[in-house]
Amino acid sequence: MVKKSGHGERSKGLNVFEKYLTLWVILCIGAGILLGKAAPEAARFLDSLAIYVGGAPVVSIPIAIALFFMMYPIMVKIDFAEVLKAGKNLKPVLLTLAVNWGFKPFTMFGIATLFLGVVFRGLLPGTEIVKDGTQVELFRSYISGAILLGIAPCTAMVLMWGYLARGNQGHTLVMVAINSLTMLLLYGPLGKLLLGINQMPVPWQALLLSIAIYVALPLVAGYFTRRWIVRAKGEAWFTSRFLPFLTPISVVALLLTLVLLFTFKGETILENPLTILWIAIPLFIQTWLIFGLTYAAARVLKLDYEDAAPSAMIGASNHFEVAIATATMLYGLASGAALATVVGVLIEVPVMLALVRVCLRTRGWFAHLGHPAKEAT
């Protein structure tokens, strides 16, 4: 029986931003909507701060800065030496890779197309002009945002979900590292394939640039930061002093990004608030489906609970930082695709917290492995 005091000690490790993240997300969305309504000139000014390539805005400077600081802290936490140890227990690694790259992108595409392109299509009228000047139907833009979420597995927040579920953090870190590296190879080709099937324009150069800026750059920066600080200050100082300093920076950067995004989307939401609901439904179904399938597969493979829980969490969660960044870069900050990725953030936090509770309540399912799971409080 796990003592309540132990659980309390874990809870104390969460800062105020992490404990009440859902509340902060809601407040930032409200602040963004109010800002866009009260100061539309501020929204236009922020949108003008961009890097232009060929006369077109490719990278929003405010968003690029905010998203870098979202990604950087989680990359610093990764001990890449742990990747080499993953070979000792291949089953959870292979399960996670198979779900993330062989299954999840296509279920997201299918579910989003079914609901947004068929069931709710009559409720999502209108068109928009994306960055390259192409006019597209709004429902296709929303599907594209869902696709970008589906092909971006394992968010920085997955370490928190695994921590709360009392899973194997070593495995979680390994999979964060492997997924980050795998994204460099597969995110672009999968994005091009599925967005093309959805009949959306796919600026290949912009897609590669988004991977370089939002995955490769923080990955390299995090690796060398960790290496330098551990060498100069030691592992204990790095863990006890530097990492706690970084964690709130990542969350604050996420919240500032939400304010910016909803500054541009406030008018759309106020005019048709049900749009958020229609987008949220397929994302909600996808998250529970992937979690359930991965968790069941982990039991069939006779994984320990400590590996099964983070494997299912990693499969269910999305790297919404990269999805938001890519949607913004490809289609614009005010696009339907960007809105869909932000709805993904709204879905992710409460749903993943619910899944943490599911894991804790079902630990006994893995007692047959010879490593009896401790009873959850």
N, C-alpha and C positions, 0 to 999 in steps of 0.2 A: 504493500500500500504506500503510495507516494504521500509523504507528509505535506500538509498544507503550507507549512513554513517554507518547504523547498520550492513550492510553486510560487509563494510570495516573493522569495528571493529572485526568482526568474523575472517576475513581473516588475520588480524594482529596477531591472536592467533596461526597461523601456523608458525612453524619455517622453516628455509631455506631447511632443509631436507624434510619436509612434502610437501612444495609447489612444489618442483622440484623432487619428488621421482622418477618419470618415467625416468628423465634424469640421476639421480644417478644410477638407476638400469642398464641402458644401458651402462654407463661408467664402472661400476663394472664388467659387463659381458665381455666387451672389455678388461679390465685389466686382468681378469682371463684367457681369451683365450691367450693373449699375454704372460702372465706369464708361462702358461703351455707349450707354444711353445718355449719360450726363455730359460726357466729354468726347464726342466723336472725333474732334480734331486731334486729341491725344492718340486715339487709335490709328488714325491716318499717319501721324508722325512716326509712331513706333513701327508701323508697317513699312515706312520709307527707309528705315535703317536696315539696309540689306546689302549683300554682296551681289553684284550684277555680273553675269556672264553672257556675252552676246546680246547685251541690251535688256536681258530679262533678269528679275530678281531670283536668285537661286538659293541663297542662304540668308535667313533673317538673323541679323546680328544679336538682338536681344534673346531670341529663342535659342540660338546656338550657344550663347554663354550659359543660359539657364540649364539647358540640357546637358552640357558638358559637366557641370557641377552635380547633376543628378547621377551621371554615369561614373565619374571619377572615383567617388568614395567606395563604391562597391568593387571597382577594379583594384583599388589599393588593398582591400581585404583579402584578395585571392593570393594564396600561397601556391605558386605554380609548381613547386616541388611535389605538391600533393597529387598532381595529375599523374605523375609516374607511379604512384602507389595504387591508383585506380585499377591497374592491371591485375591486382591480387583478388579483386572481386568484380568480375566483368558483368555479371547478370544485371545488377541495377543500372549500370552504365549503359549497357546495350538496350535495356528496356526503355530508359529515358530517351535515348537517341532515336529509337524506332518510333516512339510515340510522337516526339517533337518534330521529326523531319519526314517520316514516312506516312504518318496518319493524320495528325492534327491539322496541318495546312489545308488538307482536302476536305475534312469534315467541316472546318470553318467556312470554306468556300461554298460547300453544299448547303449548309444550314443558313448562311447569310443570303444566298441566292434564293432559297426556298421562301424565306420569310420576307426579305426586303424586296426581292424581285418578283414574287408571286403573291403571297398572302397579303402583304401590306403595300403592294405596289400602288394601288389606287389611293392610299393614304399619304403617299410621298410624291406628290406631283412637283413639277417644275424642272428647270434646267439651270446650269451654271456654266460659267466660263472658267476653265482651269488655266494654269500658268502658261501653257503653250498656245493659248488662244482657242483651243478646241471647246466646242459646246457639247456638254454631256447631260444626260438625264440625272437628276439628283439621286435616284435610287441606286444607280450604278456607282456614284461617288460614295454613297454610304457603304455599299458592298466592298468597294476598294479599301475603305478604312478598316472594315472587318478582316479583309484578307491580310492587310499589313499587320494586324494584331496576331492573326493565326500563324504567320510565318516568323514571328518574333518571340521565341520561347524564353522563359526564365527571367523574370525581372529581378532588379536589385532587391526588391521586397521579398523575394522567395527565401532569402536567408532568415528573415523574420518569421515567415510562416513555418519554416522548418524548425526554428528555435522554439516557437510557441507549441508546436506539435511534439516537441521532445524527440526530434529525429536526429539522425547522424549528420552533424554539421560538416564533418569532413567530406562525406559524399555530396552534400549540397554544394560546398565550395568547389569540389572537383567538377560537378556538372555545370556550375556557373562558368568555370574556366573553359570547359570543353565546348559548351554552347556558344560562348563568345568567339572562340576560334572557328567553330563550325559555321557561324553566321557569316564570317568573312567569305566563305566558299559558297554557301547555299542560299543566303538571303536574297542576293541579286537574281540568280536564275529562277528561284521559285516565285519571286515577285514579278518578274517579267512574264513567266508562264501564266500565272493565275490572273494577273491584272489584264493581260492580253486577252484571255478567254472572256473576261468581263467586259471586253471592248472599251477599255480605258487606255488613254495614251500612256506609254511607258518611256519616259526620258532616261535612257540607259545610263548616260553619263551622270545625271543627277542622282540616280539610285546608287551608283558606285561611290559618288562623292559623299552621300549620306552615310554609307557604311564606314568610309574612311574617317569622317568627322566624328560620328557618334558611337562607333565601336572601336576602330583601330586606334584613334588618337587617345581616348581615355585609357584604353587597354595598355598601350605603351607607356603613357604617363604614370599609370598606377603601378606597373611593374617596376619601373626605375625608381619611383618614389619609395616603394616598399623596400627595395633592395638597398637604397642609399640610407634610409633612416635606420633600418635594422643593423646595418653595418656601423653606422655612426653612434646610435643611441642604445642599441640592443633590442631584443625581442620583447622584453618586459615593458620597456618604456613605450615602444610602438603600440603594444596592445592596450596598455592601461591609460596612456595619455593621448596618443595621436588619434587612434580610431574613434574614441568617444567624441573627440572634437569634430571629426568629419561627419558623423552620422546625421546630426541635425542640418548640416549644410545641404546634404542630398535632399532631405525632405523639404526644406525651405525652397530649394531650387525648383522642385516639383510644383509646389504651391504657387510660386511666382509664375511658372509656365502656365498653370491653369488660369490665373488671372488674365494673362495676356491672351490666351486662346479664347476665353469667354468674353473678353472685351470685343472681339470681332464677331462672335457668334450670338451675342445677347439679343440682337434684333430678331434673328431667326427663331430663337427659343421663345421669346415673348409672343411672337406671332403664331407659333405652332408648337407649344410645349409638348404635345403628344409625340412629336418626332423623336424626342429622347427615349420615350417608352418603346416605340416601335424598333428603334435600333438596339435598345437594351435587351429585348426578349431573346433574339438569337444568340447574343453574346452570353447571356445567362445560361441558356440551354447548352451551348458549346462547353462552357466551363465545367458544369456538372457532368456532362457526358464524358469528357476526357478524364476528369478525376476518377469517375466510377470505373471506367475501363482500365485505367492504369493501376488503380488500387486492387481491382480484381485480378489483373494479370500478375501483379506482385505476389498475391496470395497463391496463385496457381504455380508460380515459379519458386514458392517457398522461401521468399526473402524474409529476413528479420523485419520486425516492425520499424526499427530505426532506419532501415533503408527504404522500406515500402512507403512510408509517409512522405519523405521528401521527394521520392520519385513521382508520386501522384501529384504533389504540390507543384513541382517543376513542370509537369505536363499540363496542369490546369492553368497555371499562371502565364501571363504574357509580358513580354519586354516592352511595356507601353511607352517607355522613354524613346526607344528606337522607332516604334510605330508612329508616335506623334511627330518625331523629327522627320521621318521619311515622308509622311503624308503632307507635312508642311512644305517640305522641300520640293516634292513632286507636283503638288496640286495647289499649294498656297495656304496661308494661315486661315483664310476665311472659307475654305472648301468644305464640302460635305464629308470628304474623307477624313479631314482633320477633326471634324466634329465627332465622327464615329469612333476615332481612336481615343478621344477624350471621354466619351461615354464608357469606353473600356476601362478607364481609370475608376469611374463611378461604380462599375460592376465589380471590379477586381477586389477592392478593399472589403466591403461587407461580405461578399461571397467567400473569399478566401478565409476570412475569420470564421465563417460558418463551417467551412471544410476542416479547419483546425479542430473544431469541436467534434466533428464526425470522426476524425482520426483518433482523438483521445478516447472517445467512447467505444471504439472498435479495436482497441489494442489487443484484446483477448483473441481476436481472429487469428493471430499469428503465434499463439502459444504452442501450436503443434510442431513448431520448428525445432523444439529442443532448447529454445532460448525464451522462456516464458516472459511475455510482456508484462511490465508492472501495471497494476490497476491504476487507472486514472482517477484523480479526485474529481 
